[in-house]
Amino acid sequence: MRHFAHLEAPRRAALFHRAPESVAADGDRKLVATGLGATLYVPGTRPDLSAVALRQAQVGVASMVFCLEDAVADDEVDAAEAGVIVALRRLAGVDPEALPLLFVRIRDEAQLHRVMAALGDRAGALAGFVLPKFSEEEGAGQLEALDDYSERLGRRLWAMPVLETPEVIYRETRTDTLLGIRRLLDKHCAGVLAVRIGATDLCGLFGLRRDRDLTVYDLSVVRECIADIVNICGRDGSYVLTGPVWEYFSSPERLWVSPLRVTPFEQAHEAPLRQELVSADLDRLIREVVLDKANGLLGKTVIHPDHVAAVHALLVVTREEYADACTVLAGDTGGVRRSRYRNKMNELRPHRSWAEGVVRRATVFGVLREGATFVDVLAAGHDLPARALAGSGA
């Protein structure tokens, strides 16, 4: 996995002070989790899954999920399962650099075993499994099974639990449920790549659906649940928590004026790009990704290829962030250091965990040159999503 490898070398050189590095699929757990970025979900019913995976990798998709759960009707599960297995077997011998990290979202543990049995020695393209409706009771067997399969394969198969059950969001059960899940995750920490949040299911329990003009943080009951998930599962940095799905395509009707500032685009001479983003509703996605990061979530579940570039552009580290992080990590005796940008103080102890996260992001997403912004990253490949969409149907 190497971000922005789809850009031409001169464009990458012009953008980055520190170029993104390649990360092996079974490499350092936190680096791999950080590099997931925008994880594209594709229904397992797609007839050309292997071709979709190859095509999307060419335009910057770094992680993809073949979904056998909510994206598949109950009467299509068998056919979807067979299609996913065929696709993974076809991709087994493909150069990993030509593929996104590929995961399968299963319905239950029995399906996990069926997929692994059918793949046999052709599981080389499979990075792991997404475990929906995750609970302490059901999840124990799934995580133990993945540990066993990892040992047999001689490489790590990652687990990505999804927190989306009633017990996770209902006030009277939330704390005990999350504490139990955290205990289970800690028993299998080495194999848990990231913890995902199933906001669609959580909203559905209350008959809610966020409007395209809002973010998930505008729904108070979901916002409070996310805060508790971060508090219990993300408090010490052991697990990367990913942002909830963005589920909207473009729409001509809008109630609110866009919050996306004009100035950064004008300074980069990319005013038309801003209008394209607003027309496609990607300005709302950008706002939610910013709020995800501010609240301790990294990466995003997406359902459309043209969401990917916007998410990745916001995950690239700015030169200022990187300089501040390096300042913090340069000392371990406490105290404060003034930022070289003369606009903030860096406290060496309180900011250390933040700085370590920034350096991980810098490793997988790179560091921009001085003065460059996410607008420059978007501009570098803003026509790629349209090319990916043509014929992809994802």
Secondary structure, 3 states (H helix, E strand, C coil): CCCCCCCCHHHHHHHEEECCCCCCCCCCHHHHHHCCCEEEEEECCCCCHHHHHHHHHCCCCCEEEEECCCCCCHHHHHHHHHHHHHHHHHCCCCCHHHCCEEEEECCCHHHHHHHHHHHCCCCCCEEEEEECCCCHHHHHHHHHHHHHHHHHHCCCCEEEEEECCHHHHCHHHHHHHHHHHHHHHHHCHHHECEEEECHHHHHHCCCCCCCCCCCHHHCHHHHHHHHHHHHHHCCCCCCEECEEEECCCCCCCCCCCCCCCCHHHHHCCCHHHHHHHHHCCHHHHHHHHHHHHHCCCCCEEECCHHHHHHHHHHHCECHHHHHHHHHHHCCCCCCEEECCCCCCEEECCCCHHHHHHHHHHHHHHCEECCCCCHHHHHHHCCCHHHHHHCCCCC
